[in-house]
Amino acid sequence: MKISLAALAAALFLSSIGLAANGATTDQPAATKGINVVKKPVLKIDATPISEIKSAIVTSYADALDSIRPAVVSVYSSKLVQQQVPEFLRQQGLKGGEQTQRGLGSGVIVSKDGYIITNNHVVEGADELKVLLNDERELTAKVIGTDPKTDVAVIKIDAENLPAATLADSAKLRVGDIVFAIGNPLGVGQTVTMGIVSATGRRVGILEEVAGYEDFIQTDAAINRGNSGGALIDARGRLVGINSAIISTSSGNIGIGFSIPINLANSIMSSLLETGTVSRGYLGVQTQALTADEAEGFGLPKDTKGVVITDLNPADGPAAKAGLKREDIITAINDVGVSTRDDLRLVIAQTLPGTKVTVKYIRGGKPESKEVTLGKLPDDSLANGEFLPGVTVTALSPEVRKEMRIDERVDGLVVTEVAESSAYRQIFPQGAVIVQLNRVPVTDLASAKRELRDGRNLAFVYYRGAFRYITFVVR
């Protein structure tokens, strides 16, 4: 089975593809270093569940779609690339020239002053973006911000009084709800296809290479190349998702398409506009899913759902400060049920740092709850780099763990490269995982640097299936 992104842009630009509070306000965002001040969009939101709408037998959805179709646009990208020349021709003095690669995707206007949500893979690496409106106007767009971890991008065109989509509450979608996909598949022009919500909360590994956050709406509404970044609409013509990818055996639609929930896309947009980056919450725990046998071992019913805290990391992190402990079984965050590590990771990452959340958990067989103020998830740039002279490490992300076949129970910094001249070559071999440093858990370069001392240090290391303590000296 072949996994492919549903945009022609993906074929041309495909490369490597956590989160803020939902909603955007009309306040002017503060300027941040290196980021231009932008005016935040005014959004129309209708959160009424589709099931509460009473109507007669429907013979056409044309009226519902008429209001949203003008808000769905085509996004054209172009990029200059260097032509590759075979070695034997280069030896004869022939040099490669530049050529323009072009891509096609879709986007959705979400504010009257020109903010558009699309996919990161539609705009990634583009030197120029053009947006074709429903009224045949073509305007130049600029990238406001992107988030490869969710495949969301925000772009803007300079125009006023544009048709804008109305956002629904995607959390209220149910399997079986009627939906429509709108975009420009294969460049044939704006096209509407119909289907149902096949599943919600899908995680299929499409964003695995970037340790992304997947919470897809699955639909059988036809999605093809060029639909990426387009709209997934409910039966009232409200935006519920941003079409992103397909699974296919033929590179074409076979009825398995995926859309980013609009609640998630909207929260990413809000963070990008307010800070220029995506700020994700951080709880500071290591966990594993609770199995039926483990539940029984804790004296609980075998059908108990939750994740067991196996470690508090860092020791003075948000969870530890709030009084959570090892063996606590987290069952919900703010009444949102948690049954897997991915569930917990997603709900925490979608919450702003500094936000107080209610963590529901089981301790000693009894349900309890605590209020935890979330920290900020460390930036990826702090997760990789030189730990000691000649010793390069990286955070143990899911893709690194899979590539190096490291046990799920192990967490820390993995040694990816050791220079031959390094004095630490025999101490920290390539593939070793630094779990603790001076008895403090480390999961990113910043925390490891913070615990490193001049003189003697103690490291707890996992290597080739075994744990061991190592002492080394820093001078």
HELIX and SHEET records of a PDB file:
HELIX    1   1 LEU A    8  PHE A   13  1                                   6    
HELIX    2   2 ILE A   50  GLU A   52  5                                   3    
HELIX    3   3 ALA A   62  ASP A   66  1                                   5    
HELIX    4   4 ARG A   69  ALA A   71  5                                   3    
HELIX    5   5 GLU A   87  ARG A   90  1                                   4    
HELIX    6   6 ASN A  120  VAL A  123  1                                   4    
HELIX    7   7 SER A  170  LYS A  172  5                                   3    
HELIX    8   8 PRO A  185  GLY A  187  5                                   3    
HELIX    9   9 GLU A  208  VAL A  210  5                                   3    
HELIX   10  10 ILE A  262  THR A  275  1                                  14    
HELIX   11  11 ALA A  292  GLY A  297  1                                   6    
HELIX   12  12 PRO A  318  ALA A  322  1                                   5    
HELIX   13  13 ARG A  341  ALA A  349  1                                   9    
HELIX   14  14 ASP A  380  LEU A  382  5                                   3    
HELIX   15  15 PRO A  398  MET A  404  1                                   7    
HELIX   16  16 LEU A  445  GLU A  451  1                                   7    
SHEET    1   A 7 LYS A   2  LEU A   5  0                                        
SHEET    2   A 7 LEU A 239  SER A 248 -1                                        
SHEET    3   A 7 ALA A 231  ASP A 234 -1                                        
SHEET    4   A 7 ILE A 178  GLY A 183 -1                                        
SHEET    5   A 7 THR A 191  ARG A 202 -1                                        
SHEET    6   A 7 PHE A 216  THR A 219 -1                                        
SHEET    7   A 7 GLY A 257  PRO A 261 -1                                        
SHEET    1   B 2 LYS A  44  ILE A  45  0                                        
SHEET    2   B 2 THR A 166  LEU A 167  1                                        
SHEET    1   C 7 VAL A  72  GLN A  82  0                                        
SHEET    2   C 7 GLU A  98  ILE A 109 -1                                        
SHEET    3   C 7 TYR A 115  ASN A 119 -1                                        
SHEET    4   C 7 VAL A 152  ILE A 157 -1                                        
SHEET    5   C 7 GLU A 138  ASP A 147 -1                                        
SHEET    6   C 7 GLU A 128  LEU A 132 -1                                        
SHEET    7   C 7 VAL A  72  GLN A  82 -1                                        
SHEET    1   D 2 GLY A 281  TYR A 282  0                                        
SHEET    2   D 2 GLY A 375  LYS A 376 -1                                        
SHEET    1   E 4 VAL A 285  ALA A 289  0                                        
SHEET    2   E 4 VAL A 307  LEU A 312 -1                                        
SHEET    3   E 4 ILE A 329  ILE A 333 -1                                        
SHEET    4   E 4 VAL A 336  GLY A 337 -1                                        
SHEET    1   F 5 VAL A 285  ALA A 289  0                                        
SHEET    2   F 5 VAL A 307  LEU A 312 -1                                        
SHEET    3   F 5 ILE A 329  ILE A 333 -1                                        
SHEET    4   F 5 LYS A 356  ARG A 363 -1                                        
SHEET    5   F 5 LYS A 366  THR A 373 -1                                        
SHEET    1   G 5 ASN A 384  LEU A 388  0                                        
SHEET    2   G 5 VAL A 391  ALA A 395 -1                                        
SHEET    3   G 5 LEU A 413  VAL A 418 -1                                        
SHEET    4   G 5 VAL A 433  LEU A 437 -1                                        
SHEET    5   G 5 VAL A 440  PRO A 441 -1                                        
SHEET    1   H 6 ASN A 384  LEU A 388  0                                        
SHEET    2   H 6 VAL A 391  ALA A 395 -1                                        
SHEET    3   H 6 LEU A 413  VAL A 418 -1                                        
SHEET    4   H 6 VAL A 433  LEU A 437 -1                                        
SHEET    5   H 6 GLY A 455  TYR A 463 -1                                        
SHEET    6   H 6 ALA A 466  VAL A 474 -1                                        
END                                                                             
